[in-house]
Amino acid sequence: MPQFTVRTAEQLPSLLQAFRKEAGLTQGEVALRLGVSQQTYSAMERNADKVGAARLLRLLNILGVELALGKTGPAIGASQSSTSKPSW
């Protein structure tokens, strides 16, 4: 299965729409599974940057999409060395 690197929220709407269509689902069918109206789901798909993480993960699950995170290098403005542990 192909992997897609997403670096900005602006990339999400077209990917969500493509994944939905690939899954053979209409907006109404996805909305029903999410427990929202078709209009609400349509707005979510268009404005994916406004969707909370929990709802986005639930949507990805419905679409049969897995989210994988990976480190690309030092964060912008990071002052830690590459061997430092995160300070969570």
Secondary structure, DSSP 8 states (H G I E B T S, - for coil): -------SGGGHHHHHHHHHHHTT--HHHHHHHHTS-HHHHHHHHHTGGGS-HHHHHHHHHHTT--------SS-TT--S-TTS----
